[in-house]
C-alpha cells in the first residue's frame, strides 16, 4: 500500500464529510484491491455522497467480493445511492458474479429484488432464466415489472408462456409491459392473446396491444382493431387507425373516413395517413374537404394521402 493510498484511506475516518469525499475522489488514482475493505466500510458512511463515491470506486475496482455489499446498498435510505448500486452491479460480469445476484432475487426487500433483476439484464447468464421467470409471480408489482422488462431484454423463447400469463396480471403496468415483451416473439400463436388485450380495462394496455398487432402483418386482428377505432380514449383510436393503415385493411375505409371528423387532430391525422396507406379512392372527397383543417399536421397528412392515392 503506497503512502498516498494509506493517507487517503485514513481520511475516510475524518469527521468532516467534505474531507472524506475529496479522499475518495483522489483514491481513484491509486486504487487497488487493498482498498476493498475500507470502501465496503464506507458504504455505511452517514453521508450519501460518500456512499455513492464508494460504490463508484468498488465498481471501478471490479472485485467480485464487493458484490454482496453493493447488493445491500440497493435498500439504502437514499434513492440516489440505490441507483448508484444498481448501475454498478450492471458492470460486473461472469457466472461467479451472477451467483449473489441470483440469490438475492428472493431477498426480503423488494428494492433489492428489483435492483438485482435489473442488473441481470447485462449478464445474459443462462442460469438466470428460471429465477427471472419465477420473479414474474413476485408479490411486489414493481418486481414483476422489472422481471418482464429483463425477460424482454433477454428474448429467450422459454419465457413466452410465462409472459403470456402476465397479460392477466392484477397490475396494469405489468400487463402493458407484457404486451411489449411479447412483441419480440410475435407469432400467429400469440395473436389471440394480444387481441384479448385490446379489450383490457386499462387504455394504455389496449393502446400497446393495438400497436403490436399493427406490426403483425396478419389480417386476423383487423376486426379487433376496427372495434378500437371507437375506443373511448383518443390515443387508442389514433393507434388503431395507424395499425389498420399499416395492415392495408380496406375493410377499415368507411370507419376511417368517419374519423376524419374526430375532435382530436391526432386522430384525424392518423385516419388520413391510414387512408393513404390503404389507397382508398373512395376517401378522396372526404380527404379533400380537410385541406383547410385548422391543424397544420392534419393538412400535411391529408396532402400526402391524396398524393399517394392519386399517384399511379
RACORVEN-V864932 format. One line per field, one symbol per residue. ss: DSSP state (a for helix, b for strand, c for the rest). psi: psi as a letter, one per 20 degrees, with the letter a starting at -180 (. if undefined). A space follows every 50 residues. Layout:
ss = ???
psi = ???
//
This chain:
ss = ccaaaaaaaaaaacccaaaaaaaaaaaaaaccaaaaaaaaaacccccaaa aaaaaaaaaaaccaaaaaaaaaaaacccaaaaaaaaaaacccccaaaaaa aaaaaacccaaaaaaaaaaacccccccaaaaaaaacccccaaaaaaaaaa aaaaccaaaaaaaaaaaacccaaaaaaaaaaaaaaccaaaaaaaaaaccc ccaaaaaaaaaaaacccccccaaaaaaacccccaaaaaaaaaaaaaccca aaaaaaaaacccccaaaaaaaaaaaaaaccaaaaaaaacccccccaaaaa aaaaaaaaaacc
psi = prgggggghhiijpiohhggggghhhhhhkpaiiigghgghiijqiphhg hgggghhhghhjpiiighhhghiijqiphhgghggghghiiqrqhhhhgh ghhihjqhphhgggghgghigigkphiigghgghiijqhphhghghgggg hhhhlphiigghhhhiijqiphhggghhghgihikpqhiighghghhijq iphhggghgggghijikqihigghhghiikqiphhggghgggghghjlnh iighghghiijqhphhggghgggghghhknhiigghghijhkqiphhghg hggggggghip.
//
